[in-house]
C-alpha cells in the first residue's frame, strides 16, 4: 500500500514522498525494513525514530518532525488513526 493511500484513508496530512510502498505498521523499535511504517504518534516515541530502519511514520500533528524520514503522515487524532491503521493492515 502506498503512503499516500494510507494518508488519505486516515484523513491525515502527507509530508514527503507518498509513493513509498508500506507493507506493515509497527512500533519504531520493531521496524525491520524500509517498508515498515513506524507508529510514533506518542511524542515519547519520536526519539526512537532516529535509530529505526523505518523511512516512514505516522505522527501526531503539532509535534516536531524528526529528520531522516522520507515521508510521514500527520494526524489530528492519534487514537482514531490507530484504529484506522489496524483496519487497513488487517
Secondary structure, DSSP 8 states (H G I E B T S, - for coil): -BHHHHHHHHT-EEEE-TT-B--EEE-GGG--STTEEEEE-SGGGHHHHTT-S-SEEEEETTS---TT-SEEEEES-HHHHHHHHHHHT-
